C-alpha cells in the first residue's frame, strides 16, 4: 500500500469521524431543545389538570433527567456503541454509585415522600433542616428555600424529612409573641386596656381570636405583660414590628415612668 492510499484512508476516516461528531453535536443541541419543549408541554398539560405546583415541578425534574439519559444513549448508539451493553454498564454503575452514595439515594427517596405525604408545598413558609423561609421548589435531591433575607438555601430532602418540620402556612393565623415591661406603680389594668385598643388598630391583626394582653411575669423592674396579637403568616413581620411600635407609643402617650429596679438596703 503506497503513501497516497494511506493518506486517502486516513482522510476518509477523519472525514467520517468529523461528520459523526458534527452530527452528534447537532443531535445534542436539537435533543436538548426538544427536551425543553417536552418538559414545557408536560408542565402545561399538568397545569391544565390543576396539578399542585409542588408535584408539577417534581415530575418536570424526573422527565428532564429521564429524557437526557435517553439522549445520551441515542448519541452513543449513533457512534456505534452497543447500547445494550451500555445499559448494563449503567445499571452496574448505578449499583456501585448507589452503594457509595447512599445519602444521595436517601435524598431522592425522601423527596418522593415529601411530594407524596405533602407536609408542605411550594409557596409555604416553613422551618425545616435548620432553615426558615419560603419553599421555592422540591427537587429530586434537595429542596430550595428562600430565607427572609432573600438568600436561596438548598437543603437535602433527607435532612428535611428526618428532622422536625414547622409549617407556618397551614393554619389560618399565627401568634406574635412580644413582652412589655411595666414600672412599679403603673396600673396594670389601665396598661392592658390601652394596649388592647392600640393592637386593634394595627393593620392585619386578627379580630378572631382577639389579641391577648396579660401579666406573664414579675421582675425587679415591675410587672411584665405578654402582648400577643394574631395574624396571617404573610403579615407576621409587619404585625411584629407594628406591635413593638404600639407598645412604645402607648406607654409614651400614657406617660408611664421608665421601669427601674428598687432595692432596700438595711444598714442596721
C-alpha positions in Angstrom: 0.0 0.0 0.0 1.5 3.3 -1.0 1.5 6.6 0.9 -1.3 8.0 -1.2 -3.6 5.2 -0.3 -2.8 5.5 3.4 -3.5 9.3 3.3 -6.7 8.7 1.4 -7.8 6.1 4.0 -6.9 8.5 6.9 -8.6 11.4 5.2 -11.8 9.3 4.7 -11.7 8.0 8.2 -11.2 11.5 9.7 -13.9 12.9 7.4 -16.4 10.2 8.5 -15.5 10.8 12.2 -15.8 14.5 11.9 -19.2 14.3 10.2 -20.3 11.9 13.0 -19.0 14.4 15.7 -20.8 17.2 13.9 -23.9 15.1 13.7 -23.7 14.2 17.4 -23.4 17.9 18.3 -26.4 18.7 16.2 -28.3 15.8 17.8 -27.3 17.1 21.2 -28.4 20.6 20.5 -31.7 19.6 18.9 -32.3 16.9 21.5 -31.8 19.4 24.4 -34.2 21.8 22.6 -36.8 19.0 22.2 -36.4 18.0 25.8 -37.1 21.6 26.9 -40.2 21.6 24.7 -41.3 18.2 26.1 -40.9 19.4 29.7 -42.9 22.5 29.0 -45.6 20.5 27.2 -45.9 18.1 30.2 -45.9 21.0 32.6 -48.6 22.8 30.6 -50.7 19.6 30.4 -50.4 19.1 34.2 -51.2 22.7 34.9 -54.4 22.4 32.9 -55.3 19.5 35.1 -54.7 21.7 38.1 -51.9 19.6 39.4 -50.3 21.1 42.5 -47.1 23.2 41.7 -45.0 21.1 44.1 -45.8 17.8 42.2 -45.6 19.6 38.9 -42.0 20.7 39.4 -41.0 17.3 40.8 -42.5 15.5 37.8 -40.8 18.0 35.5 -37.4 17.2 37.0 -37.9 13.5 36.6 -39.0 13.9 32.9 -36.0 16.1 32.2 -33.5 13.6 33.7 -35.0 10.6 32.0 -35.0 12.3 28.6 -31.4 13.4 29.0 -30.4 9.8 29.7 -32.2 8.7 26.6 -30.5 11.4 24.6 -27.0 10.3 25.7 -27.8 6.7 24.9 -29.0 7.7 21.5 -25.8 9.6 20.8 -23.7 6.7 21.9 -25.8 4.4 19.6 -25.1 6.8 16.8 -21.4 6.3 17.3 -21.8 2.6 17.1 -21.6 1.9 20.9 -23.7 -1.2 21.8 -26.5 0.4 23.8 -27.5 -2.9 25.4 -24.0 -3.3 26.9 -24.1 0.4 27.8 -27.4 -0.1 29.6 -25.9 -3.0 31.6 -22.9 -0.8 32.3 -25.1 2.0 33.5 -27.0 -0.4 35.8 -23.8 -1.8 37.2 -22.5 1.8 37.8 -25.9 2.7 39.4 -25.4 -0.1 41.9 -21.9 0.9 42.6 -22.8 4.6 42.9 -25.8 3.7 45.0 -23.7 1.8 47.5 -21.1 4.6 47.6 -23.7 7.5 47.6 -26.3 6.1 49.9 -27.1 9.7 51.0 -27.9 10.8 47.5 -30.5 8.0 47.1 -31.8 8.7 50.6 -32.4 12.3 49.4 -34.2 11.0 46.3 -36.4 8.7 48.4 -37.1 11.5 50.9 -38.1 13.8 48.0 -40.6 11.2 46.8 -42.1 11.0 50.4 -42.2 14.8 50.7 -44.2 15.0 47.5 -46.5 12.1 48.5 -47.1 12.9 52.1 -47.2 16.7 51.5 -46.0 18.1 54.9 -45.6 21.4 52.9 -45.9 22.6 49.3 -44.3 25.2 47.1 -45.1 28.7 48.4 -45.4 27.6 52.1 -43.4 29.3 54.8 -41.6 26.6 56.8 -38.8 25.9 59.1 -37.0 22.6 58.3 -33.5 21.3 58.2 -32.2 24.3 60.2 -33.5 26.8 57.5 -36.6 29.1 57.7 -38.2 30.6 54.7 -40.5 30.2 51.7 -40.4 26.9 49.7 -39.4 27.6 46.1 -39.0 24.1 44.8 -38.9 20.5 45.9 -36.2 18.9 43.7 -35.1 15.3 43.2 -32.4 15.5 45.8 -32.9 18.9 47.6 -35.5 21.5 48.4 -35.0 25.2 47.6 -35.9 27.5 50.5 -35.7 31.3 50.2 -35.0 32.8 53.6 -36.4 36.2 54.7 -33.1 37.9 54.0 -33.5 36.8 50.3 -30.9 34.0 50.3 -31.6 30.8 48.4 -30.9 27.7 50.5 -30.7 24.2 49.0 -31.4 21.7 51.8 -31.1 17.9 51.3 -34.5 16.2 51.2 -33.4 13.6 53.7 -32.3 16.2 56.2 -35.7 17.8 56.0 -37.6 14.6 56.1 -35.7 13.2 59.1 -36.0 16.5 61.1 -38.8 18.4 62.6 -40.8 20.4 60.0 -42.7 23.5 61.1 -45.2 24.7 58.5 -46.4 28.3 59.3 -48.7 28.4 56.3 -51.0 25.5 57.2 -53.1 27.3 59.8 -55.1 30.4 59.0 -53.2 32.5 61.6 -50.2 32.5 63.9 -49.4 34.3 67.1 -46.9 37.2 67.5 -45.2 36.9 70.9 -43.9 40.2 72.5 -43.5 41.3 76.1 -43.8 44.8 77.7 -42.1 45.7 80.9 -44.1 48.0 83.3 -42.6 50.1 86.1 -43.6 49.7 89.7 -46.8 51.6 90.5 -48.2 51.5 87.0 -51.9 50.5 86.9 -51.7 47.1 85.2 -55.4 47.1 84.2 -55.0 50.5 82.6 -51.9 49.4 80.7 -53.7 46.2 79.4 -56.8 48.3 78.3 -54.6 50.8 76.4 -52.5 48.1 74.7 -55.6 46.1 73.6 -57.0 49.3 72.0 -53.7 50.0 70.2 -53.3 46.5 69.0 -56.8 46.5 67.5 -55.8 49.5 65.3 -52.7 47.7 63.8 -53.4 46.6 60.1 -53.8 42.8 59.5 -54.3 41.9 63.2 -57.0 39.3 63.5 -60.1 40.1 65.5 -60.8 36.3 65.9 -59.0 35.4 68.0 -58.6 38.8 69.6 -55.2 40.0 70.8 -54.1 38.8 74.2 -52.6 41.1 76.8 -52.0 39.6 80.2 -49.5 39.7 83.1 -47.0 36.9 82.4 -44.2 37.6 84.9 -42.7 39.8 87.6 -39.2 41.2 87.7 -37.3 43.6 89.9 -38.3 46.3 87.5 -42.1 45.6 87.8 -44.8 43.5 86.2 -44.3 42.1 82.6 -47.1 41.9 80.1 -47.4 39.3 77.4 -48.6 41.0 74.2 -49.9 38.5 71.7 -51.7 39.7 68.6 -52.7 37.1 65.9 -52.2 37.4 62.1 -51.7 35.5 58.9 -48.2 34.3 58.2 -47.9 36.7 55.2 -48.2 39.7 57.6 -46.2 38.3 60.6 -43.3 40.6 60.5 -45.4 43.7 59.7 -47.5 43.0 62.8 -44.4 42.1 64.8 -42.7 45.4 64.2 -46.0 47.4 64.5 -46.6 45.8 67.8 -43.3 47.0 69.1 -44.2 50.5 68.0 -47.6 50.2 69.6 -46.1 49.3 72.9 -43.7 52.2 72.8 -46.3 54.8 71.6 -48.9 53.6 74.1 -46.7 53.7 77.1 -45.3 57.1 76.0 -48.7 58.6 75.5 -49.7 57.4 78.9 -46.6 59.0 80.4 -45.7 55.8 82.2 -42.4 56.0 84.2 -39.3 54.2 82.9 -39.0 50.8 84.7 -36.4 50.9 87.5 -35.3 48.3 90.0 -35.8 49.2 93.6 -33.6 47.8 96.4 -33.9 48.2 100.1 -30.6 48.4 101.9 -30.7 47.6 105.6 -27.9 49.5 107.4 -28.7 48.1 110.8 
